[in-house]
Amino acid sequence: MNKMSRKIIYLGTILLLTLVSCKKDKNTCVPYTHQIDETQLLADVAVLDQYLADSGIVAIQHESGLRYVIHTEGTGSIVQSCDIVSANYAGYLLNGNCFDTNIEAVARDEGIFDVNRSYGPFNFYVEQGWVIPGWDIGFLQLKPGAKATLYIPGALGYGKAGTPSGEIPPNASLIFDVEVIGIILID
């Protein structure tokens, strides 16, 4: 086994142990409350709706400001708060620039492949502060096997801070192509 394989196995083990040790009891799980700038959200939604109209995209409008399109419905029960979701994703700015993905082929195609990064499913707790608000809201609309595009207003993304690297500017609305690989059950 080479050094990279050992590192991937080690990191996978750490992630699994973290998920197991953070196991949420469905009866005591309290959804995380994101702080949303409501004034900025209104401005972001207007920009996002204009983008969708200009692009001819008909999206479902969630009351939060999130817009989404389900391409593949999926099967089974819809994702719920405190579920551990395993997902694939590719994130884009409205100008089409891909800023992140956990799919190696997409990273290579988009010119953002990083040899030092491990590609593969991303696992996270829903509504527990692990991801941006737009993901928490978006994944609660999906079932295992679903493929969708989430159109996330900046206030439900990285907000006025953007990302420290600058690859996501302040208040940037985002597009995520996502796939719910499954819901991880830990007993």
Backbone torsions as a table, in degrees:
resi	resn	phi	psi	omega
1	MET	NA	129.0	-178.6
2	ASN	-80.9	172.3	-175.3
3	LYS	-61.7	-40.4	-179.4
4	MET	-65.6	-41.4	178.8
5	SER	-62.5	-42.6	178.4
6	ARG	-62.7	-40.1	-179.7
7	LYS	-64.3	-42.7	179.9
8	ILE	-64.3	-44.3	178.4
9	ILE	-62.7	-42.3	179.3
10	TYR	-61.5	-48.0	-178.8
11	LEU	-65.5	-38.0	176.9
12	GLY	-63.5	-40.4	178.5
13	THR	-65.0	-43.2	178.1
14	ILE	-60.1	-45.1	179.8
15	LEU	-61.8	-46.5	-179.9
16	LEU	-61.5	-44.3	178.4
17	LEU	-63.2	-37.2	177.4
18	THR	-63.9	-45.5	179.6
19	LEU	-62.8	-43.3	-179.6
20	VAL	-64.9	-42.8	-178.1
21	SER	-71.0	-20.8	178.9
22	CYS	-99.5	15.9	-176.8
23	LYS	-50.3	132.4	-179.4
24	LYS	-101.4	131.9	173.4
25	ASP	-82.3	121.6	-177.2
26	LYS	-55.0	-28.4	-178.5
27	ASN	-78.4	-22.2	-177.8
28	THR	-115.7	0.9	-178.2
29	CYS	-69.4	128.7	177.8
30	VAL	-116.4	121.2	-179.9
31	PRO	-58.9	140.4	176.3
32	TYR	-70.0	139.8	178.2
33	THR	-104.7	113.8	176.8
34	HIS	-78.0	146.0	174.8
35	GLN	-89.0	117.4	-175.9
36	ILE	-115.4	131.1	174.6
37	ASP	-81.2	101.3	-173.3
38	GLU	-63.6	-36.9	178.7
39	THR	-65.1	-45.2	178.2
40	GLN	-65.3	-37.2	179.7
41	LEU	-58.5	-44.0	179.3
42	LEU	-60.5	-43.1	178.5
43	ALA	-65.2	-42.3	-179.4
44	ASP	-64.6	-40.7	179.9
45	VAL	-63.3	-39.3	178.2
46	ALA	-61.5	-43.6	178.2
47	VAL	-63.8	-45.7	-178.4
48	LEU	-64.4	-43.7	178.7
49	ASP	-63.6	-36.3	177.0
50	GLN	-66.4	-42.1	177.2
51	TYR	-58.6	-46.7	-178.9
52	LEU	-63.6	-43.1	179.1
53	ALA	-62.7	-46.8	-180.0
54	ASP	-63.1	-30.1	-178.1
55	SER	-90.3	-4.9	-179.4
56	GLY	69.8	27.7	-178.6
57	ILE	-97.2	125.9	176.0
58	VAL	-100.4	112.3	-175.9
59	ALA	-117.6	153.8	172.7
60	ILE	-72.5	135.0	-178.9
61	GLN	-101.3	113.1	176.2
62	HIS	-86.4	146.9	-178.3
63	GLU	-58.9	-21.7	-179.5
64	SER	-72.7	-19.0	-172.6
65	GLY	111.2	-17.2	175.5
66	LEU	-63.8	142.6	172.1
67	ARG	-121.6	143.5	-179.8
68	TYR	-152.9	156.2	175.8
69	VAL	-128.5	126.5	176.3
70	ILE	-95.8	119.8	-179.4
71	HIS	-91.2	-37.9	176.6
72	THR	-130.1	124.6	-172.5
73	GLU	-64.4	-39.7	-173.3
74	GLY	84.1	177.6	-178.1
75	THR	-137.3	164.4	177.3
76	GLY	86.7	-159.4	-177.2
77	SER	-79.5	144.2	177.4
78	ILE	-66.7	148.9	177.9
79	VAL	-58.1	140.4	179.6
80	GLN	-123.4	161.8	176.3
81	SER	-54.3	138.7	178.6
82	CYS	79.2	-3.3	173.4
83	ASP	-67.0	151.4	169.5
84	ILE	-97.6	116.7	-178.0
85	VAL	-103.8	139.2	172.2
86	SER	-106.8	125.7	-171.9
87	ALA	-140.9	156.1	166.3
88	ASN	-110.2	150.9	-178.6
89	TYR	-157.1	158.7	168.3
90	ALA	-141.0	128.0	-177.3
91	GLY	-109.1	137.4	-177.1
92	TYR	-133.4	149.8	167.5
93	LEU	-80.6	166.0	179.7
94	LEU	-62.4	-21.4	178.3
95	ASN	-81.4	1.8	177.3
96	GLY	94.2	-7.4	-180.0
97	ASN	-71.7	125.9	176.6
98	CYS	-80.3	126.7	-179.7
99	PHE	-107.6	-18.0	-179.4
100	ASP	-165.7	148.9	173.6
101	THR	-160.1	154.1	173.8
102	ASN	-105.7	11.4	-178.6
103	ILE	-107.7	113.6	-174.8
104	GLU	-56.4	-44.0	-178.1
105	ALA	-61.8	-39.4	178.3
106	VAL	-67.3	-42.7	178.8
107	ALA	-58.7	-43.4	178.7
108	ARG	-64.9	-46.2	-179.6
109	ASP	-62.1	-34.8	-176.7
110	GLU	-89.7	-2.5	178.5
111	GLY	75.0	24.5	179.5
112	ILE	-119.7	16.1	-179.5
113	PHE	-60.4	136.2	179.3
114	ASP	-125.1	113.1	-177.5
115	VAL	-60.8	-24.1	-178.7
116	ASN	-87.6	-1.0	-178.1
117	ARG	-100.9	146.7	174.0
118	SER	-94.0	125.7	178.5
119	TYR	-101.6	145.9	179.7
120	GLY	154.0	179.4	-175.9
121	PRO	-53.3	142.1	176.8
122	PHE	-103.2	124.3	-179.0
123	ASN	-110.8	134.5	-178.9
124	PHE	-154.3	154.7	172.4
125	TYR	-81.6	134.3	177.9
126	VAL	-82.3	135.3	179.5
127	GLU	58.0	39.2	177.0
128	GLN	-126.6	16.5	176.5
129	GLY	81.7	12.9	-178.8
130	TRP	-82.8	-24.5	-174.8
131	VAL	-134.5	173.3	178.4
132	ILE	-65.6	154.8	-177.8
133	PRO	-55.2	-38.9	-179.6
134	GLY	-60.3	-32.5	175.9
135	TRP	-71.9	-45.5	178.5
136	ASP	-55.1	-47.7	-178.8
137	ILE	-67.0	-46.6	-176.3
138	GLY	-63.3	-45.2	-177.7
139	PHE	-69.5	-23.5	176.1
140	LEU	-70.5	-5.3	177.7
141	GLN	-98.6	-2.9	-168.2
142	LEU	-117.2	160.4	176.9
143	LYS	-115.6	161.6	174.5
144	PRO	-54.4	135.4	-178.4
145	GLY	90.6	-9.5	-179.0
146	ALA	-69.0	145.2	170.0
147	LYS	-123.9	132.0	-175.2
148	ALA	-149.7	165.1	170.6
149	THR	-116.9	125.0	177.8
150	LEU	-101.4	128.2	176.0
151	TYR	-107.7	108.0	-168.1
152	ILE	-110.7	117.7	174.8
153	PRO	-61.6	148.9	-177.4
154	GLY	-51.0	-38.6	-179.0
155	ALA	-67.0	-21.2	175.8
156	LEU	-99.1	5.3	177.8
157	GLY	-108.9	-116.4	-178.3
158	TYR	-97.4	5.0	172.4
159	GLY	61.0	-155.0	-175.4
160	LYS	-70.9	-15.0	179.9
161	ALA	-82.0	-28.1	-171.3
162	GLY	63.2	-152.5	175.7
163	THR	-110.0	149.8	-179.2
164	PRO	-56.4	-32.7	-179.3
165	SER	-72.4	-18.1	-178.5
166	GLY	86.7	-3.8	-179.0
167	GLU	-68.7	-24.2	172.1
168	ILE	-116.8	109.7	-178.3
169	PRO	-67.9	164.2	175.5
170	PRO	-55.7	139.6	176.7
171	ASN	58.5	22.9	-179.4
172	ALA	-75.3	128.2	171.2
173	SER	-76.0	148.0	-171.6
174	LEU	-128.4	155.0	175.0
175	ILE	-121.8	127.9	176.0
176	PHE	-124.6	122.2	166.7
177	ASP	-86.1	121.4	-174.6
178	VAL	-127.9	154.7	173.5
179	GLU	-136.8	127.9	175.2
180	VAL	-86.3	103.8	178.3
181	ILE	-68.2	-40.8	178.1
182	GLY	174.8	176.9	175.2
183	ILE	-108.4	126.7	-177.4
184	ILE	-85.5	124.1	178.3
185	LEU	-101.8	125.0	178.2
186	ILE	-123.0	120.6	179.7
187	ASP	-102.2	NA	NA
